[in-house]
């Protein structure tokens, strides 16, 4: 009951912007935030337009979403550096909703998702999104990335064909029939844009490749009018000035039919925004407030439909760009929204010359970057169960429907949890050897030196519980140079738990500390080996007991001490 009352405490919803302003905000911090906001605003420009187009709406819908959604997420959110706006995760589901229910249906779904997100924030139930296993999350992101890329083939090749089919197989079949109509100049624009996007950051790390590609593509299309399809030839350009404000019509008869889609949008928004905020925490050493973050996402999704926008969430790539550009507070997010607004007010006439092939190239790179492809080998090594869960989620996302994939994914999550817990059950006779072995694991019999901190994990370390490790190690300055994590009482671990341990190992290494693991039982030890975690921290740093771990700590400490 006390936990529930804490979650209902209104102070839990306080925006981080208020904390920043209350603690004192200097001119130097403002300068850093303005530079970061301008940078991420330019990065967001082509992405916002591309997401709007790929979702089946218009480029200005994506821009208005980034402006209004980005403003609200930064003003009300629980992260210092989160950037909100449209993202690739929603492209497929938004296009599906529009195809089935039209634009009015999408606006209703977005507002309904906003109400659900506000409810999750106020009740504290939003943290339930952590109960999604990592193989399912990876399957979602892999599948969404494939779908985004598949929707851009038409513009990348300049194919002469009608509206794209909604189903993946039918879309691929339509491409096969339209392949003879491939347009050479469009292919050249796509290839040149891809080259610019990939090469420019290597030569000039602080210059966004997408912006350079956008400027180059726009200039080329202006010099060669009519050669390739542009935003103007397809949409008539982007309106200059402020958007039209209109409250969407609420149709009671559509609430129940649209509820599954609204639940999917709300879940994806919650997962992606909290994941983005967590990534930002790792980069900055800060700790976000998940309740305030979900409230901001909810309010943003409630209000963006008034300007004809699409669903909003935290954008991982833009948030990371914000951090790397020097952001220190939510003010950078406000500047990012202001930058996009200035572009709409001043430079909208130029946007009509942006080639569709260039925007397709931008989305190809987005799909590649968001796919988390490097995670697939790790999932494959974890065992048959995790492989099946990942593959089913991926297949349903690509071949069926994202709403179905989310629903089946949650069922798989429950079954996977039951399976992992059942693996830990055992019945055995206590033997003299067991008693003697227990003495090696007993801390009461060990002398713990002052340069060692010991953490213990008790019970199953599965999805839904891994945030406890992050919370316990939030302030690394409280830990000694050598950190031992006792796994003696950890009964089971899954892919999400392994990812949490890897993140801890990386954070400790970056801070100059060393991680040792000890006492892992059969299932956790097997998972560590299958996931190549042994190679991640070194075989010598995974020991059978706390006694061996302390001996290893003495060796490490001795090697760190200056020699006479």
DAURFEN-V195561 format. One record per residue. N is the residue number from 1. RES is the residue in three letters. PSI is psi in whole degrees, 0 to 359 (NA if undefined). BURIAL is # if it has 9 or more other C-alpha atoms within 8 Angstrom, else .. D_CENTER is the distance of its C-alpha to the mean C-alpha in whole Angstrom. Layout:
BEGIN
<<N:RES:PSI:BURIAL:D_CENTER> <N:RES:PSI:BURIAL:D_CENTER>>
END
This chain:
BEGIN
<<1:UNK:321:.:32> <2:UNK:322:.:31> <3:UNK:318:.:27> <4:UNK:318:#:27> <5:UNK:323:.:29> <6:UNK:318:.:27> <7:UNK:331:#:24> <8:UNK:356:#:26> <9:UNK:121:.:27> <10:UNK:332:.:27> <11:UNK:339:.:26> <12:UNK:344:#:23> <13:UNK:8:#:22> <14:UNK:129:#:23> <15:UNK:147:#:21> <16:UNK:335:#:20> <17:UNK:321:#:22> <18:UNK:321:.:25> <19:UNK:318:.:25> <20:UNK:312:#:24> <21:UNK:325:.:27> <22:UNK:323:.:29> <23:UNK:354:.:29> <24:UNK:125:.:30> <25:UNK:115:#:29> <26:UNK:166:.:31> <27:UNK:324:.:31> <28:UNK:320:.:30> <29:UNK:320:#:26> <30:UNK:318:#:27> <31:UNK:315:.:27> <32:UNK:317:#:24> <33:UNK:323:#:22> <34:UNK:316:#:24> <35:UNK:314:#:24> <36:UNK:317:#:20> <37:UNK:318:#:20> <38:UNK:318:#:22> <39:UNK:309:#:20> <40:UNK:333:#:17> <41:UNK:318:#:19> <42:UNK:322:#:20> <43:UNK:321:#:17> <44:UNK:338:#:16> <45:UNK:301:#:19> <46:UNK:328:#:19> <47:UNK:316:#:16> <48:UNK:315:#:17> <49:UNK:317:#:20> <50:UNK:318:#:18> <51:UNK:323:#:16> <52:UNK:315:#:19> <53:UNK:313:#:21> <54:UNK:334:#:19> <55:UNK:354:#:19> <56:UNK:9:#:22> <57:UNK:226:#:23> <58:UNK:162:#:24> <59:UNK:324:#:23> <60:UNK:333:#:24> <61:UNK:319:#:22> <62:UNK:320:#:19> <63:UNK:315:#:20> <64:UNK:325:#:21> <65:UNK:316:#:18> <66:UNK:323:#:17> <67:UNK:303:#:20> <68:UNK:313:#:20> <69:UNK:316:#:17> <70:UNK:321:#:16> <71:UNK:313:#:19> <72:UNK:320:#:19> <73:UNK:320:#:15> <74:UNK:324:#:17> <75:UNK:326:#:20> <76:UNK:351:#:19> <77:UNK:173:#:16> <78:UNK:10:#:16> <79:UNK:146:#:14> <80:UNK:330:#:16> <81:UNK:11:#:14> <82:UNK:137:#:11> <83:UNK:124:#:12> <84:UNK:158:#:12> <85:UNK:192:#:13> <86:UNK:148:#:12> <87:UNK:167:#:10> <88:UNK:335:#:10> <89:UNK:333:#:9> <90:UNK:351:#:12> <91:UNK:309:#:15> <92:UNK:314:#:16> <93:UNK:324:#:17> <94:UNK:316:#:18> <95:UNK:321:#:20> <96:UNK:319:#:22> <97:UNK:316:#:22> <98:UNK:319:#:24> <99:UNK:326:.:26> <100:UNK:322:.:27> <101:UNK:359:#:28> <102:UNK:177:#:28> <103:UNK:324:.:26> <104:UNK:325:#:28> <105:UNK:320:#:26> <106:UNK:317:#:22> <107:UNK:321:#:23> <108:UNK:316:#:24> <109:UNK:316:#:21> <110:UNK:317:#:19> <111:UNK:321:#:22> <112:UNK:318:#:22> <113:UNK:323:#:18> <114:UNK:318:#:19> <115:UNK:317:#:22> <116:UNK:319:#:20> <117:UNK:319:#:17> <118:UNK:319:#:20> <119:UNK:319:.:21> <120:UNK:322:#:19> <121:UNK:314:#:19> <122:UNK:320:#:22> <123:UNK:346:#:23> <124:UNK:5:#:21> <125:UNK:354:.:19> <126:UNK:333:#:16> <127:UNK:354:.:15> <128:UNK:345:.:16> <129:UNK:344:#:13> <130:UNK:350:#:13> <131:UNK:32:.:15> <132:UNK:117:#:13> <133:UNK:154:#:14> <134:UNK:320:#:12> <135:UNK:326:#:14> <136:UNK:316:#:13> <137:UNK:319:#:9> <138:UNK:319:#:10> <139:UNK:317:#:13> <140:UNK:307:#:11> <141:UNK:321:#:9> <142:UNK:312:#:12> <143:UNK:316:#:14> <144:UNK:319:#:12> <145:UNK:317:#:12> <146:UNK:317:#:16> <147:UNK:319:#:17> <148:UNK:312:#:16> <149:UNK:322:#:18> <150:UNK:333:#:21> <151:UNK:349:#:21> <152:UNK:358:#:22> <153:UNK:322:#:24> <154:UNK:309:#:27> <155:UNK:326:#:26> <156:UNK:325:#:26> <157:UNK:354:#:29> <158:UNK:36:#:31> <159:UNK:141:#:32> <160:UNK:100:.:35> <161:UNK:165:.:33> <162:UNK:198:.:33> <163:UNK:144:.:30> <164:UNK:136:.:27> <165:UNK:150:.:28> <166:UNK:330:#:25> <167:UNK:144:.:25> <168:UNK:312:#:24> <169:UNK:316:.:27> <170:UNK:324:#:29> <171:UNK:316:#:27> <172:UNK:323:#:27> <173:UNK:319:.:31> <174:UNK:320:#:31> <175:UNK:320:#:30> <176:UNK:318:.:33> <177:UNK:329:.:36> <178:UNK:355:#:34> <179:UNK:323:.:34> <180:UNK:344:.:38> <181:UNK:12:.:37> <182:UNK:133:#:34> <183:UNK:115:#:35> <184:UNK:310:.:36> <185:UNK:323:.:35> <186:UNK:318:#:31> <187:UNK:320:#:31> <188:UNK:318:.:32> <189:UNK:318:#:30> <190:UNK:312:#:27> <191:UNK:317:#:28> <192:UNK:320:.:28> <193:UNK:317:#:25> <194:UNK:317:#:23> <195:UNK:317:.:25> <196:UNK:315:#:25> <197:UNK:322:#:21> <198:UNK:327:#:21> <199:UNK:319:#:25> <200:UNK:313:#:24> <201:UNK:334:#:22> <202:UNK:324:.:24> <203:UNK:322:.:27> <204:UNK:86:.:26> <205:UNK:332:.:22> <206:UNK:1:.:22> <207:UNK:123:.:23> <208:UNK:121:#:20> <209:UNK:325:#:21> <210:UNK:322:#:20> <211:UNK:317:#:22> <212:UNK:317:#:25> <213:UNK:320:#:25> <214:UNK:315:#:25> <215:UNK:317:.:28> <216:UNK:316:.:30> <217:UNK:319:#:29> <218:UNK:316:#:30> <219:UNK:317:#:33> <220:UNK:319:.:34> <221:UNK:331:#:34> <222:UNK:325:.:36> <223:UNK:334:.:39> <224:UNK:68:.:39> <225:UNK:139:.:39> <226:UNK:358:.:38> <227:UNK:317:.:37> <228:UNK:160:#:34> <229:UNK:139:#:32> <230:UNK:174:#:30> <231:UNK:321:#:29> <232:UNK:317:#:32> <233:UNK:335:#:34> <234:UNK:319:.:31> <235:UNK:354:.:30> <236:UNK:14:.:33> <237:UNK:190:#:31> <238:UNK:128:#:29> <239:UNK:136:.:31> <240:UNK:136:#:32> <241:UNK:184:.:32> <242:UNK:150:.:30> <243:UNK:161:.:29> <244:UNK:132:.:31> <245:UNK:126:.:30> <246:UNK:127:.:31> <247:UNK:123:.:30> <248:UNK:149:#:29> <249:UNK:131:.:32> <250:UNK:119:.:31> <251:UNK:110:.:32> <252:UNK:324:.:33> <253:UNK:345:.:34> <254:UNK:353:.:30> <255:UNK:309:.:28> <256:UNK:315:.:29> <257:UNK:329:.:28> <258:UNK:353:#:25> <259:UNK:316:#:24> <260:UNK:318:#:22> <261:UNK:321:#:20> <262:UNK:320:#:19> <263:UNK:320:#:18> <264:UNK:314:#:15> <265:UNK:316:#:14> <266:UNK:318:#:14> <267:UNK:314:#:12> <268:UNK:319:#:10> <269:UNK:316:#:10> <270:UNK:313:#:10> <271:UNK:311:#:7> <272:UNK:321:#:4> <273:UNK:318:#:7> <274:UNK:326:#:8> <275:UNK:317:#:5> <276:UNK:317:#:5> <277:UNK:324:#:8> <278:UNK:319:#:9> <279:UNK:318:#:8> <280:UNK:322:#:10> <281:UNK:318:#:13> <282:UNK:326:#:13> <283:UNK:331:.:14> <284:UNK:343:.:16> <285:UNK:8:.:18> <286:UNK:173:.:17> <287:UNK:119:.:16> <288:UNK:162:#:14> <289:UNK:106:#:16> <290:UNK:328:#:14> <291:UNK:313:#:17> <292:UNK:324:#:17> <293:UNK:316:#:14> <294:UNK:326:#:14> <295:UNK:316:#:18> <296:UNK:317:#:17> <297:UNK:321:#:14> <298:UNK:313:#:17> <299:UNK:319:#:20> <300:UNK:316:#:18> <301:UNK:336:#:18> <302:UNK:326:#:21> <303:UNK:332:#:22> <304:UNK:329:#:21> <305:UNK:338:#:23> <306:UNK:333:#:26> <307:UNK:16:#:25> <308:UNK:25:#:24> <309:UNK:176:#:21> <310:UNK:174:#:18> <311:UNK:149:#:15> <312:UNK:146:#:13> <313:UNK:179:#:9> <314:UNK:135:#:7> <315:UNK:111:#:7> <316:UNK:312:#:5> <317:UNK:317:.:8> <318:UNK:326:#:10> <319:UNK:317:#:10> <320:UNK:320:#:10> <321:UNK:320:#:13> <322:UNK:315:#:15> <323:UNK:313:#:15> <324:UNK:334:.:17> <325:UNK:357:#:19> <326:UNK:15:#:20> <327:UNK:142:#:19> <328:UNK:351:#:20> <329:UNK:172:#:20> <330:UNK:349:#:18> <331:UNK:326:#:21> <332:UNK:323:#:19> <333:UNK:324:#:17> <334:UNK:319:#:21> <335:UNK:321:#:22> <336:UNK:315:#:19> <337:UNK:319:#:20> <338:UNK:324:#:24> <339:UNK:315:#:23> <340:UNK:321:#:22> <341:UNK:319:#:25> <342:UNK:321:#:27> <343:UNK:316:#:27> <344:UNK:320:#:27> <345:UNK:327:#:30> <346:UNK:316:.:32> <347:UNK:13:#:30> <348:UNK:321:#:30> <349:UNK:330:#:33> <350:UNK:335:.:32> <351:UNK:337:#:29> <352:UNK:341:#:31> <353:UNK:0:#:32> <354:UNK:125:#:28> <355:UNK:140:#:28> <356:UNK:328:#:26> <357:UNK:324:#:26> <358:UNK:318:#:24> <359:UNK:325:#:22> <360:UNK:319:#:21> <361:UNK:319:#:21> <362:UNK:316:#:18> <363:UNK:330:#:16> <364:UNK:315:#:17> <365:UNK:320:#:16> <366:UNK:314:#:12> <367:UNK:318:#:13> <368:UNK:316:#:14> <369:UNK:327:.:11> <370:UNK:350:#:8> <371:UNK:343:#:10> <372:UNK:43:#:10> <373:UNK:330:.:14> <374:UNK:346:.:15> <375:UNK:341:.:14> <376:UNK:313:#:16> <377:UNK:324:.:19> <378:UNK:319:#:18> <379:UNK:318:#:18> <380:UNK:324:#:21> <381:UNK:345:.:23> <382:UNK:339:#:22> <383:UNK:170:#:25> <384:UNK:319:.:26> <385:UNK:311:.:24> <386:UNK:324:#:20> <387:UNK:316:#:21> <388:UNK:316:.:22> <389:UNK:314:#:20> <390:UNK:313:#:17> <391:UNK:320:#:20> <392:UNK:315:#:20> <393:UNK:315:#:17> <394:UNK:313:#:17> <395:UNK:317:#:20> <396:UNK:322:#:20> <397:UNK:318:#:17> <398:UNK:313:#:19> <399:UNK:336:#:22> <400:UNK:258:#:22> <401:UNK:143:#:20> <402:UNK:325:#:17> <403:UNK:316:#:18> <404:UNK:319:#:20> <405:UNK:320:#:18> <406:UNK:315:#:16> <407:UNK:313:.:19> <408:UNK:323:#:20> <409:UNK:319:#:17> <410:UNK:322:#:18> <411:UNK:317:.:22> <412:UNK:323:#:21> <413:UNK:316:#:19> <414:UNK:316:.:22> <415:UNK:322:.:24> <416:UNK:322:#:22> <417:UNK:314:#:23> <418:UNK:319:.:26> <419:UNK:314:.:27> <420:UNK:317:#:25> <421:UNK:320:#:27> <422:UNK:331:.:31> <423:UNK:339:.:30> <424:UNK:350:#:31> <425:UNK:136:.:34> <426:UNK:154:.:38> <427:UNK:126:.:41> <428:UNK:161:.:43> <429:UNK:136:.:47> <430:UNK:124:.:47> <431:UNK:164:.:49> <432:UNK:324:.:50> <433:UNK:322:.:48> <434:UNK:319:.:45> <435:UNK:318:#:46> <436:UNK:321:.:47> <437:UNK:325:.:43> <438:UNK:332:.:42> <439:UNK:330:.:44> <440:UNK:339:#:42> <441:UNK:353:#:39> <442:UNK:126:#:40> <443:UNK:336:.:39> <444:UNK:336:.:43> <445:UNK:5:.:45> <446:UNK:152:.:42> <447:UNK:108:.:43> <448:UNK:115:.:39> <449:UNK:160:.:40> <450:UNK:344:.:38> <451:UNK:12:.:36> <452:UNK:133:#:34> <453:UNK:140:#:32> <454:UNK:127:.:31> <455:UNK:151:.:28> <456:UNK:145:#:29> <457:UNK:125:#:26> <458:UNK:126:#:28> <459:UNK:188:.:28> <460:UNK:133:#:25> <461:UNK:77:#:22> <462:UNK:176:#:19> <463:UNK:140:#:16> <464:UNK:343:#:17> <465:UNK:350:.:19> <466:UNK:339:#:17> <467:UNK:340:.:16> <468:UNK:327:.:20> <469:UNK:317:.:20> <470:UNK:321:#:17> <471:UNK:319:.:19> <472:UNK:333:.:23> <473:UNK:22:#:22> <474:UNK:316:.:20> <475:UNK:97:.:23> <476:UNK:341:.:24> <477:UNK:343:.:27> <478:UNK:352:.:29> <479:UNK:150:#:28> <480:UNK:171:#:31> <481:UNK:333:#:31> <482:UNK:125:#:31> <483:UNK:122:#:29> <484:UNK:127:#:30> <485:UNK:116:#:28> <486:UNK:125:#:30> <487:UNK:10:#:29> <488:UNK:322:#:32> <489:UNK:10:#:31> <490:UNK:117:#:28> <491:UNK:335:#:29> <492:UNK:156:#:26> <493:UNK:150:#:22> <494:UNK:191:#:20> <495:UNK:323:#:17> <496:UNK:320:#:15> <497:UNK:319:#:18> <498:UNK:319:#:18> <499:UNK:322:.:15> <500:UNK:319:#:15> <501:UNK:321:.:19> <502:UNK:319:#:18> <503:UNK:319:.:15> <504:UNK:316:#:19> <505:UNK:318:#:21> <506:UNK:318:.:19> <507:UNK:318:#:19> <508:UNK:320:#:23> <509:UNK:318:#:23> <510:UNK:331:.:22> <511:UNK:2:.:24> <512:UNK:15:.:27> <513:UNK:168:#:27> <514:UNK:141:#:28> <515:UNK:132:#:27> <516:UNK:141:#:29> <517:UNK:147:#:28> <518:UNK:151:#:32> <519:UNK:23:#:33> <520:UNK:135:#:30> <521:UNK:184:#:32> <522:UNK:306:.:32> <523:UNK:312:#:29> <524:UNK:320:#:27> <525:UNK:320:#:29> <526:UNK:319:.:29> <527:UNK:321:#:25> <528:UNK:320:#:25> <529:UNK:316:#:27> <530:UNK:326:#:25> <531:UNK:5:#:22> <532:UNK:26:#:24> <533:UNK:332:#:23> <534:UNK:316:#:27> <535:UNK:334:.:26> <536:UNK:320:.:23> <537:UNK:354:#:25> <538:UNK:134:.:29> <539:UNK:326:.:31> <540:UNK:341:.:33> <541:UNK:8:#:31> <542:UNK:110:#:31> <543:UNK:159:#:34> <544:UNK:339:#:36> <545:UNK:168:#:37> <546:UNK:330:#:36> <547:UNK:315:#:40> <548:UNK:323:#:38> <549:UNK:319:#:35> <550:UNK:324:#:38> <551:UNK:319:.:40> <552:UNK:322:#:37> <553:UNK:322:#:36> <554:UNK:321:.:39> <555:UNK:314:.:39> <556:UNK:316:.:36> <557:UNK:320:#:38> <558:UNK:324:.:41> <559:UNK:338:.:39> <560:UNK:339:.:38> <561:UNK:139:.:41> <562:UNK:136:.:43> <563:UNK:145:.:46> <564:UNK:NA:.:50>>
END
